Amino acid sequence: MSEHMKREAVARPLIFEIGSPESRCVEAPTLDVPDIDMAATLGSGARSRAVRLPHVTEIEIARHYQHLASVNFGVDSGFYPLGSCTMKYNPRIDEWACRLPGFSAIHPYQPAESVQGALGLMHGLQDALGEISGLPAVSLQPAAGAHGELTALMAIRAYHVANGDARKRVIIPDTAHGTNPATVAMCGYSVTQVPSNDRGGVDLEALKAALDTDVAALMLTNPNTLGLFDENIVAITDMVHAVGALAFCDGANLNAILGKVRPGDMGFDAMHINLHKTFATPHGGGGPGAGPVCVTDALAEFLPGPVVVKDADGSFALATPARSIGRIKAFLGNFGVLVRAYTYIRALGAEGITEVSEQAVLSANYVKERLRGAFDLAYDRTCMHEFVLSGERQRKQHGVRTLDMAKRLLDHGVHPPTVYFPLLVHEAIMIEPTETESLEVLDEFVDAMLAIAREVEENPEMLHEAPYTTPVRRLDEAAAVKQPDLAWKPAE
Ligand SMILES: *Cc1c(COP(=O)(O)O)cnc(C)c1O
C-alpha cells in the first residue's frame, strides 16, 4: 500500500479552539444611547459569567468555513450516484431566480393583490406538475417526499370516509422505500406487504390474494426502487380499482419517466413528486425540500388548503378545497424550492424535460452494462434511471462486504452509491448516475468500481480498512445515529 493511501488527514481545531480573547471580526458602532450596567439592571437574571463565543479575526473565520466547505462532499464536488436519491446537478439559474427580491423579500402575510407574481408562479407550477403527472389537481404544501405521501394518503382516507367506507389496510410491495410503511402507520392503516416476482415487479397472484374491500390503497413506485418499470402496471391499478381501493404512486422516481409516461395514465389516483430530486433543487442534510401532491379530479376536494386558483379576471387567489383535510404546512410550503423547480421546468421546456429522462435512463444502462461481469446484477433487465448490483459474490468468495467496497470508493473521490437497499437484494449496491454527468465521469466511476473488484480478489484484507484518504476513517455508524454528539462543550 502506498504512503499516499495510508495518509490520515490532520484533524483541524474547532472554531472555539482557534483565535485569542482579544480577537474579533466585528466592531460595534459608537454608543449613542446612555450606557447602563446590564448586570445591575437584570439583577439575579444576569449571567454569572461571560458568554463563551469564539474570538477570531475575519481571516480566521473565513479560512475556518472555507476548510469545512472543502471537506464536505456534494454534487458540486464530484460524482454522487446515490440510488433512489437523484443527486443531480442543480443549475445555477434556479438559485438566481429564487433570490430575486420579488420572491425572496415578500412575506406570507402580505395581501394576495401585492404578491400576484409569486401566486402566479405557484399556479404555473401546479399546472406544470398536473400536466407532467397526468393528475390535474395539485397541492404544493408538503415539505418533503414522506410528507407528500402522508398528505396523499390522508386525502385518500378522507375520500373513503366521505363515502362511508372505513377501510383498514394499505398494500405495499417488498421493494418499497421505507417511508411508505411509515406513512401507512402514521395514517392509522395497517400494512400488507406483497412480494416481487422474478422480474422485480409486483407478483400479481400475491396482489390478488391481498386485495379485498378492506384495502384503502396500494402504494407503488414505478419504476420501483430496483429501477425496474412494472410492465403490468395497468393490470395492477385495474385490480386495485376493482375492489374500490385507490392507487397511490410514490413519485420519487419520476426522473426516469419525465415527459415519457404519466402516472395518471397508468391508472394512479394520486402521487407525490419530490421537487428536490426530479426538479433539481438542492437536497440532503434534511432539507428544505418540497413534495407536492397531484390527484385526480375525484380527490381534488380533499387536498390540503390553501391552493392557488385563477379567478375569472385573471388574478390569482388562495382557496381551500371544499372537503379539505386542512393545512399540513405553515403558509404556502417551502416557497424557495417551488421557485427553483418552476425555473427548472421553464428553462428546460417540454423537450428538455423529456431529454432528462432519456439521458438518465441511458446513463444508468451504460454504467450497468460496463459493470456487468464484475458484479452480479440483481435483476438482469433493461433498467430505468437506476439499477441494483449485488455484492454477494464478493462476500462469499473473498469475505469483502458491500460496505467495504463503498468505503473504498471514497478513496477514488466518489460518493458511494446507496448500499443495503432495497432490502430484498443481498449486499445491495444501488446506482443512480442521473442525466447530468458526462461520459468521462461515468467511465471514471466504472473504472473505479472495476479497480475495486480487482482489489477484492487480490487484496481483500486491505478493503476492510478503507477509506484511507478521508479526513476521518471508519466511523461507528450505529453510535453516530443513536448517540450523536454534535455540540461543543466548554471545559469547566
Ligand atoms: C426519497 C424517496 C422518498 C422520500 O422522500 P423524502 O423527501 O426524503 O421524504 C420516498 N420514496 C422514494 C422511492 C424515494 O426515493
The ligand as an ORCA input file, in Angstrom:
! r2SCAN-3c Opt
* xyz 0 1
  C     -36.514      9.830     -1.481
  C     -37.658      8.905     -1.564
  C     -38.766      9.061     -0.718
  C     -38.834     10.068      0.419
  O     -38.600     11.398      0.072
  P     -38.105     12.448      1.181
  O     -38.161     13.761      0.521
  O     -36.722     12.013      1.552
  O     -39.032     12.348      2.344
  C     -39.833      8.211     -0.913
  N     -39.808      7.237     -1.829
  C     -38.744      7.037     -2.659
  C     -38.794      5.947     -3.685
  C     -37.629      7.860     -2.537
  O     -36.578      7.659     -3.325
*
